[in-house]
Amino acid sequence: MNARRWWLIALASVALVLLAGRALAAIYVDYQWYNALGAAAIWRTKALYIVILKTLSGLAGAAFIFANLYAVRHSVVSLRFPRRLANLEIAEEVPGRYLVASAAALSLLLGALVTIPSDQWTALALTQISIPFGEPVAYFEADLGFFVYWLPFETVLFVWSLFATLLVSAVIAFLYALTPSLRWERGALYVSNYVRRHFTVLGTILMIIVAWSLRLDAYNYFIDGHGPGGAFSYVDHHASVQADLVLSAGLIGAAITVLIAGWQGHVRMALVTVAVSLVLCIGVRKAAPALTWRLAKQGEIAARDVSFLQTRGDYSRRAYAVDRIARGDTIARFATRAEAVRGVSLWDPAVLARATTQQRRGAAPWIGWTSAPAGIMALVPERPAPSETTRPSWQVTRILAATVDGRGEPVHANVAGAVASDGPLVAPVLVRDSAGGVQLIADSLDRIAAPRVNGTLARIAAAWSLQNLRLFFGDAPSPNAKLISRRDVRERLDALVPFFEQGSQEFPVVVGDTLWWVVDLYSASTRYPLSHHVVVPLRGEFSYFQHSATALVNATTGRVSLVSDPQLDPVARSWVREFPSVFVPWSRVPSALSVAIPPAVDAIHAQADIVARYGIGRDALRGGQVAWNDGADDLLASGGPPLMLVAGAGAPLLALSDVSLDSAGRVVGAVVGTGGPEHLSRWVPLARPGPSWGALSDQLHRASDSAAQTSAREPKLVRGRIRTVPVGTGLVFVQPTYFWPTEGSPSLARVAAIDADRVLTGVTLADAFGAPNGTTSDSLITTSPTAFRGRVQSLYAQMRAALRAGDWLAFGRAYEALGVLLGAPRTQP
């Protein structure tokens, strides 16, 4: 062996050691991360199923590839390479064992490339740990778990098999093209008998995979059929499903025929069989539903589809937990208008975000909600400027959301709800939305949930796995250095609970001096049969969507508490039973945090849609939908919905109301969901259908436009979201309108409300409820003497701070606000 080969072997060995070392270091660091968060059980289960998934699929793929490569090797009688010795050129034959060894090495390499992706471990795990639904699927003799648990994993196997077969076919065709067995000769393609038989076998395997796809398509009709809105229909049951199953069996028979004909050299017969099979597959799948429609009696299919739609309604109600919705009670509504005035926010999240941004630098786009003695309060966590220290304390602005100051701007308050100028500081934030990168932080109190990197080996593993040499050669903070990774809230939850779907919102909650991120977790599936599909904003389309748990992420320590719901569906029970040490009940959550939990926004929206379409219980099918258009202008489309504050059983609870419409677009009621540890939903129906949603929106728009006429010099008006407020036995619809200047802070212009066919307007909701029908009040909101004094002191402090900083623009804003508060007329920009 010459020196060049030794160098190549050495370089390959070093590369292999580096790759293997990094893989081992990544495994070690990953385990330490899970262990620091108390989720080592999830890591072990995840590692076990990934090993099983990768090993079995890799070995199966390598064996399949090797069988094909070995067949190619046997088609090659000998392989000779020219070798020069002095002036002589000698053809040196490669030993057969080298060819076999090369085929084995290439098989292992390709087998590693075609393994099933690691993120499919949850699909494999559900086939083993799942709790059955205990209910057979209508029109199909199998448990619902077949569709929710097994069918997703079978689809993964199908995609893997198809990809592996196509890859092998391409590789085999390329290798044969390098030999005389497959060549272009005299204007025609020459294929030897050996190669023909090999391709016949591969073609047979592909036909069997196509038959497999037809079987999967037959089940997909239960999920996405040809009926109204994708419902499973009479035609699907009696034609489409049967046609796919028959074609699947027939295609397997055709594959056997092709194998026999191609092996014996009857190429024309094999090609005709393939062509006829493809034509039949396409033709029968198209013709069977059409013939069923034509042969059925007039109106028979439409009449029978009613029962299929009723079945769809039953499965949809179970898929979105609508059957657990209670009828309206006193907790789901405001008893009086005075309660609604204190409990309904006048501010949309996007308006609050801009208002606080104008007053303080770096305001974050997250808006939380909580209770205060004065009513509902908004929380705005404000991210410090990037130029500050790596772990600065965040400021949380609290705003009395049900009122405004004399200028029409938000009223800042302290934790007790009293008027205050500056928000308090909370502990430094490590975990937040869109936070990237890793950090080394000293944790002398050992409170942060992160792996330690104190020793040399730990630092080597961290630097090696992350390919960041500064983690090893740089100065480590002391004492007790910890590696902070996965700082993004959703990335952290994706690692901990990949088997749950996260909600579309991250709500901030402040308890004491600690900021928490609250994210709803759902059992979700796209394979649940016979159910209506609901689109969840930012998350996707699902046919099964139920609230299962709540993730509480401590923004300072990074610790995550996974709190399971009191009532769990079979999917969630499967995971909670698998990881009992990871999930905790609400009784172990501090009461100050549990009562501040917001409602499950996505679940409420989905339930309102299902109630509108299929009713509750055995109600008649309505054929309606949820009110997708919330009436807000595009500028306010971002951010979560504004919440309400209703009276709970033991403490005030945050709530959200979503409107259900009938087939004519008229309001028939609302689904009101409350937060807290219960996450209950209630149905608040109207005694008779109300106005159409479009007409209602137009009324509110006209009322706000006529009541807030502005001159050309005043800023433009922007409409907020329509709030559906359950008051007494009815629903009140409220929409604020804001002044939106090009520069400066937005302010509340007007509030319009529709209460029992009366259109009310005012400066605030209290003003609108106190005004006569069809009139407006120009009086500003009256504050208490204590609030008035606090506001004056706040503005005075702002003026002094602006004067010291030389910020004349801020000084002018505070000066103008003070003048308005004291009764001076509002100046025009």
N, C-alpha and C positions, 0 to 999 in steps of 0.2 A: 504494500500500500504506500503510495507516494505521499509527499508532504502536503500537497494540495488537498487530498482527501482527508488527511488528518485535520487540517484547518477547517474544512467544511463540517466535519463531524464535531469539532470543538465548538464552532459557532452555533450549530444546531442544538448542541447540548446546553449551551449558555441560554439560548433563546427559550428552550423548553423549561429550564430551571426558572427563568424570569417569569414566564407565563404561569407556570404551576405555582410559583411563590406568590404571585399577585392573586391568583385564584384562592389560595389558602388564606392569605391575609384578608381578602374581601369577605370570605366566609367567617373568619374570626371576628372581624370588626362588625359585621352584620349581626352575628349572634350577640355580641356585647351590647349592641344598640337595643335589640329586642329585650334582652335580659334587664337592662337598665330601666326600661319602661314596664317591667313586670309582665312581659308577654313572651317569655321563653317558650311557653307551650305552643303559641302560634308559630314561632320559628321552627320548632321541632316538627310539627305537623307539616308545615310548608316544605321543609327540607326533605322529609320522608316522601311526600308525594311528588316532588320535583325529581328526586332520584329515581323513583319508580317510573315516572313519565319519561324521563330522558333515557334511562337505561333500556326499558322495554322497546320504546320507539326507535332508539338508536340501534339496538341489536337486531330488531326486526328489519329496519331499513338496511343495515349493513349486510345481513344475510341475503336479503332480496337482491341487493346490488352485487354481492359476491357471486351469487348463482348466475347472474347474467354475465358478469365479467369472466367467470370461469368458462361459461359457454363460448364466449368470444375467444378465449385463450385456446380452446380445443379446435377452433376453426383455423388457427394458425399452426401449420405443421412445424415450422421452425422460424426463428427470428435471428438474422445474421447482421452484424455490424462490421464494416470494413476497418481493418487495423493494419497500419504500416509498420513493417519491421525492416529497417535499413531501406533498401530500394524495392523491397517486395511488399505488395498489398495482399493481405490475407483476410478472408471473410471469417470472422469469429462468431460462432453460434452461441446465443444466450441460453444458458441451461434452463430447462423447463421449470425447475424449482424457483428460479428467480422470477419467472413470469407469474407463477402462482403467488409468490410472496408480494409481488407488485400489485396484483389484483386484490389481495387481502388488504394491503395498506391503503389502496385507493378506496376500497369498500368501507374501511373504518373511517376514512376522512369524509367521504360523502355521507356515510351514515350519521356522523356527528352533525353534518349540515342540515339534514332533513328531519332532525328530532322535532317533536312537538314543542311549541314555545312554552317557557316556564310559567307564564301567567295563566295557563290553562289548568294549573294544579287544583284550583277551586272546583272546576267542572268534574275532574276525576274524584276529588274528595266527596262531592255531593252524591256520587253514585254509591259511596260506601257508608257514609254517616247519616244519610237522609232519613227523616221521619216521614212515613207515608201520609198522604192527605186523608186516606181512609174514605175516598169517594171515587167511584168509577167515572170515567169520562162518558158523557152522553154520546150515543151512536158509536161507541168504541169500548171494547171490553178491556180496559186497563185503568190503573189508578192514575190520578192526575200527576203523580210523581213521575210517571213515564215521560210526560212532556216537559216537566220542569227540571227533573234531575237527569234522566238518561238521554233524552233527545239532544240536549246541547253537547254532551260529550260524544255522542255518536256522530254528530255533525263535525266535530273536531277530528275524529278518526277518518271520516270521509275525505275531508280536505287534505289531511296528511297523506292518505293513500293515493289520492289523485295527483298530488304534487310529486310524491316519490316516484310514481309510475311514469309520469311525463318526463321527469328528470332522467330517469334510467333510460327511457326510450331515446332521448336526445343523445345521451352519452354513448349508448350502444350503436346508434346510427353513425355517429362520428368515428368511432373506432373501426367499425366495419368499412367505412369509406376509406380508411387507410390501408385496407387489405384488398387483394384481388377479388374477394368474394362479393364486393359491392362496388360496381364501377360503371361509368358511362362508356359504352362501347358501340361504335358505328351508329350513333344517333339513337340508341336505345339504352335503357337501364338494365344492366346485367345483375341478377340476384341469384346466388347459388342456392341449392336446395337447403343447405345447412342454415343460411341466413334467412331464407323464407320461413323455415319452421320456427326459427327464433322469433321473428317478427309476428308470426301467427300466434304464438303464445302471448306475446305482449299485447297484441290486438284483442285477444280473448279476455285478458285481464282488464283492459280498458272497457270492453263491453259489459263486463260484470260490474265495474264501478259505475257505469252509466245506469245499469239496472238498480244499483244501490241508490243512486240519486233520484230515480223515479219513486222508490219506496219512501225516501225522505220527503219528496214533494207531496205524496199522498197524505202524509201527516201535516204538512204545512197548510193544507186547505183548512184544517181545524183552527189554525192560527190566523190565516189571512185568506178568506174565501172570496167567492164571487158575488156574495149578497150585498145588500146596501151597507155602505161603510166598511166593506171587507168582512162582512159576517159570513159564517158558515151557512150554506143554503141547501135547499132541497136538491138543486142540480149538483152541488158538490157531493152530497151524500150518496146520490143514486147514479152519478155519472163520473165526475172528475176523480174521486177517490178510487172507485172501482176500476176505472180505466188505467190509472197509474199502477195499481197493484197487479192487474192482469198483464200490462205491458212489461212490468218488472220481471214477472215470472217468465213471460215469453222471451224476453231479451236474454235471460240466462240460458234458455234452451237454444236460442239462436247462437249464443257464444259457443256452446258445445258443438253445434253444427259447423261453425267457422273453424274451430280447432281441428276437428276431424278432417274437414275438406282441405284446409291449408296444409295440414301435416302430410296428407296423401298426395299433395300436388295439384289438387283441383282448385286452382287459384280463382278461376272465373266463378265457380260456385260460391266460394268464400266471399268474393267481392259482391256478388248478387245478394247473398244473405245479409251482408252488412248494409247495403243500400236499401233493401226492402225493410229491414229493421228500422232504419232511420226514418224512412218515409212513413211507416206505420206509427212510429212514436209521435211524429209531428202531426200526422193526419188524425189519428184516433184521439189525441189529447184535445185537438181543436173541434173535432166532429162530435164527440160524445156529448158535451154539454149542449151543442146546438140541436142534435137529434132529440135529446131529452125534452128541450123546450118545444120542439115541433110536434112530438108525439103525445105530449101531455094534453089533457083536455083544457079548454079555454078557462083561464082563471084558476086552474087547479094548483099550479106552482105558486102563484101569488098567495093563495089561501093557505097553503102548507108552509110557506115562508114565515107566516105570522107566528107559528109555533116555534120555528127556528129562532126568530127574533126574541121571543119570550125566553127561550133557553139562553140566548146570548145575554139577555138582561140578568137572569139568575147568576150566570157565571161572572158577569161584570161586577155585580154587587158584591160577590164574594172576593173577587180579585182585588178590589179597592177598599175592602172592609166597610162598605156602605151598610151592610146588615148590622154593623155595630153602632151606627149612628142613632142617637137618641132623639126623640121628639123634643121640640123646644121647651125649655124651662126657664126659670128666673135667672139662672146663672148665664144663660146664653143671650140675654138682652138687658137693656137699660130700663129700669122701672119708670123713670121720669126723664124729661128733657134736661133737667138740672144735672142728673148723673151723666147724661151724654155730653153735656158741655164740658165736664171735667175729664171725661174719658176718651174723647175723640181728638186726635192730633190734627192741628191746622197746618202742619208742615209735612211736605213730602221729603223723603230722604235726600234726593238730589238738591233740593233747595237748602236744606240744612248743611249739606257738605259744602256748597258754595258760600253760604253765609259765614260759616266758621273759617273757611279758607281766606275770605277777605279780611277777617279780623285777626287771624293768627296764621302763621306760616306753616306749611306742611300738613294741613288737615287731611286726615285719612278718609277714604270714601266709605268707611263702615259706619252704619247707624244702628244703635241699639235702642231698646225701649225698656222702661222700668216704671215703677209706681212711686209716687210722691204724695205728701199730704195734700198738695194742691191739685192732684190728678195725674195724668200721664206725663212722663218725662222722657226726653230723648237723650241718648248718650252718643257723643262723637269723640272717639279716640283720635288723638292727633299725633301723627308720626313726627319725630324731631327731624331737624335738618340733617342731611348727610354729613355735613362738616363737623358735627358734634362728636362726642366720644362714642365708642362702639356700643356701649350699653347705657344710653341716656334714659332717664325716666320719662315716660310718656305723660301727656296731659290729657285729661278727659273733660270735655266741655259738657255740662248738663244744661238742658234747655227745657223750660216749662212749655210742653208742646201744645197745650190747649189754650194758650194765651199769647198776646203780643204786647210790646211796649207802645208808648205813644207815637212812635215813628212807624209802627207796623212791622218792626223787626223782632227777632227771637229774644226772649227774656232769659238770661243766664241765671242759673241757680246753683246752690250748693247741694250736698247730699240730702239735707233735710227739706229741700224744696224752697228755701228762702232765697230771695234775689241776691246774687253775688256776681262779681265781675270776672274773677278768674276761676278756672276749673282746678281741682286738686290734681296732684301728681300720683301716678300709680307706679308700681315696681317696674324695673327695666323689662323690656319685652324682647324675648329671644325668638318666639315663634309667632308668625303672622302670615297673612296672605301674601303670596308672591315674594317671599323671602328666599334668597338663594345663597349658595356658597356654604362653607363650613367655617367654624370659629373654634379657637382654643381659648377656654375661659377658666379662670381660677374659681373654684367652688369650695370655699373654706367651710361653709355650713353643710355641705353635702346635700343640697336640696334639688339640684338640677338633675333631671333624668337624662343622663348621657353617659357613655362609657368613659372610664378613666384612662388617661394616657400618661401615667406617672413614670412607669418603667421604660427601660430602653427597648425591650421587645414590643411593648404596646405602641411606642412611637414609631418603630420600624414598620409594624403592621399597618398603622394608620397612614403613614406616608406612602407605603408600597401600594395599598389598596386604592388610595385616592390619587396616586401619581403626583404627589405634592411633597417635594423634598424639604420645603420649609417647615413642614410639620416635624421633621426630624432634626434638621440642622438649626432651625430657629430657636430662640429662647422660649421655653415653655413657661406659661404663667404658673405661679405657685401661691398658696399651696393647693394641692388636689386639682390638677389640670384635667379638664374634661373636653372631649371633642363633641361639638354641637353640629349635627348634620340633620338633614330633612327638616329644615326650619320653616318650610311652607306648610301651612295647616293641612291642605288637601294632600300634599305629598306624604305627610306623616300618617294621615288616616288611610291613604292608599296602601301603605306598607302594613299597617296594623289590621285593617279590616277590608281587604280587597274583595271579600265576598258580599259586602253590602254596597248599595248605591248611595252616594252622598247627596244631600239636598242641595238646592241651587243657591242657598244663602249661608253666609257665615255671620252669625249675630254676636256682637260683643256684649258681654255682661260684666259689670264691675261689682265686686263684693269686697268691701274694705278697701285695701290698697292693691288688690289683685285684679288683673284683667283676664277674663276667660273668653275663649272662642267656643261658641255653641253651634254644632253642625248636626242636622238630622240624618239618621241612617235608615235606609229602607231595604226591605226584601223586594227585589225587583227581578222581573224575568220578561224576556221577549217571546217565550215559548209557551206561556200559559194558554190553553186552548179555549175557543168559543167565547173570547172576551173582547170587549171593545178596546182599541188602542188609544192611549192618552199620551200626548207629547208633554214632557216635563221640560220647562225652559232650561237651557244650558246643559241638560243631561241626556236627552234623547227620547225615543218612543218606546213605550212599554205596554205589555198586555197584563201585567201583574205588578202592583205597586202598593206596598203596605208599610207603614211606619213600624220600625222594629226596635230601635235604640236611639240614644242621644249621646254624641261624643262631646265631652267637656274637656277642652284643651287649655291647660294653664299656660298663659302666654309667657310667664316668667320662668317657670321651671321646666316647661315642655311636657309635663306629665299629662297623660290622657286617661280619663275615666270613661269607660264604656258602660252606660246605664241602660239596661234592658227594660222594655215596656212591661207593664203588668200582664197584658194579654199579647201572646206571640203567635204568629202564624207558623205552619210546619217548617218553612224554610229557616226562619229565625230560630225556632226551637232546636233545629238540627245543629246550628252553629253554637248556640249557647250551651247545649248539652256537651258539645265537643270541647269547648273552652270554658268550663265553669269558673275557673279562677280568674279569668280576664274580665268577665262581666259582673257588675254589681247592681243591686236593687236601689231604688230611689231612697229607701230608708237610710242608706249609708251616705247620702249626699246632704251637705249642710242645708238647712231649711231656707236660709237667706239666698242660696244659689238656686235651689229647686223651684221656688216660687217665681223666680225671675226668668225661667225658661220660656222662650217664645213659642207660639203655636207652630205646628208642622205645616208650613206654607204650601209645599208641593202636594202633600196629601189632601189638604183641604180643597185645593184647586181641582185635583183629579176627582174627588168625591162630588164636588158641585157639578162637574161635567156629567158624571154617571147618573146622579139624581135627576138632572135635567133630561137625560135621554131615557132612563128606564125606571125612574121613581124609586121609592123606598118600599121594601117588602114586596107585596103583591099589587102595588099601585099600577094603574094602567100605564102603558108605554106612552111617554110624552113626545119623544122624538125631538127634544130640544137640545140645547147645549149651554155650556157655561158662557158668561159674558167675557169674551176674550178681550174686547176693547175696553180699557179702563178709563177712557176719556182724557188721558193726560196728553199734553203736547210732547213732541219728540225730545225736547230738551230735558224732560223729566222722566224719560223712559228708564234710565239707569237706577240702580239701587233697589233694595227690597221694598215691599209695600208698607205703607204706614199702618201701624197696629192700633187697636183700641185697648182700653182698660176696663174690664167688667168685674162685677162683684163675684168672687169665688166663694167656695165653701168655707175656707178658713182665712183667705187673704185675697186681695185683688189679683186677677189673672190677666195676662195679655191675651188678646183674642184677635182673630181675623175673620172677616165675613166675605164669602164669595157668592155671587148671584147666579141662580139657575133660571134659565129661560125655557119657555115652551117652544113648540114648533113654529109658532107665529112670532117668536122673538119677544114675547111679553114676560115680564118678571113674575115668577110663580113662588119664589121664596129664596132663602139663602142658607147656605151651610156655614155655621159659625163654629170655628175651632178654637179651643182655649189651650194655653200652654200649661206650664207647671208639670208636675210628675205624672199626671193622668193622660194628657194629650187627648182630650175628649172632643168629639164632633157632635153637633146638634143641628137638627133641621128646624128652621123657622119658616113655616109656610105662610102664604097670604091666604086670606079667606076666599078671595077671588083673584084671577090674574090681574096684574097691574098694567101699567103702560108698557109699551115696547121700549126696549133699551135704547134704540136709536132716538125715539121721540123724547125720552127722558134726558138723554145727553144734550139734545138740542135745546130743551127748556133750560137746563142749567147753564148752557153756554150763553143763551140770549140774556138770561137774568144777570149773569156776571158781567157781560159786555155792557148792558144798559146801566148797570149800577156803578160801573167803574170807568166812565168815559174819561179819557185823558186827552190832553192837548198834544200837538205835534212835538213839543219839546220834552214831554214826559216819556219815560222808558216804556217799552212794549209790555203787553200783558201775556202771561204764560199760565195756562190752566194746569192745575194739579189733578191727581187721580180722584175718581169718584169713590167716596167712601159709602159703603152700605151699612147703615147703623140700625140694628134692631132696637126699637123703642116701644115699650108697651106691647101691643099686639100687632104692630105693623113694622114697616121698614121706612127709614128716612134716608134720603140720598143727599150727600153733602159733597160739594166741590169747591175748594179754595182757588182763588186766582191771585197771581203774584205779579208785582212790578219786577221786571227783569232788566236792569240797566246794563249797558255795555260794559261799564266799569263800576265797581262798588258792590255793595251787598244787596241781594234781593229783599223785598219786603212784601208783606201780605196786603193785597189791594182790597179784596172782597171775599166773602163767603156766600155761596148760594146753596139753598137747601130746598128739597121738595118733600113735604110732609103732608100725606093724605090729600094729594092733588093741589096743595097750596105751594106756591113758589115764594120763598122767603130769602131775603138778602140782608147783609149787614157787614159791619167791619169784622166781627168775629161771629162764631156760632151762637154765643150767648146773645149777641146783638140781633142776629137774625131771628132767633126764637122769640125774642121780646118785641120784635117789630110787627105791626099789623100786616095783614095779607096784602102783598103787592107793593109795600112801601119799603123805604130804606132808611136807615139811621146813620147820620154822619158823626154821631158822638163817638169819641175814642173810648177805649176800654178804661174803666176806672180802677185804679189799683188801691190797695190798702195803704195807710200811712207808712207802715213799716216797709212795704215793697217800694213805695215812692221814695223814701229816704235812702233805701239801699241802692236804687237805680241812680239817684243823684250822686251818691258817693262813688258808685262805679264809674259814671261818666267823668266825674272830677278826677279820679285816679287815672283814667285813660288820657285825659288832657295833660296832666302833669307828666305822665310817661312819654307822651308824644312830644311834649315841649323839651324834655331832657334829650330825647333822641333826635330832635330837629325834624321830626316827621310832620310837616304842616298839613299834609293831606289827612292823616289820621286825626290830627288836632281839629281840623275843620269838621270832619264827620262827627266827632264827639261833641263839638260845640253846637252843631246843627241839631243833633239828637237832644241835647240839653234844652235848646230853645223850644223844640216841639213839645218836650215833656212839660215845660213850664207854660205851654199854651200859646206860644208864638206860631204864626201861620207857617205852613210848610213851604219852603222855597222850591222853585222849579230848577232842575238841572240846567 
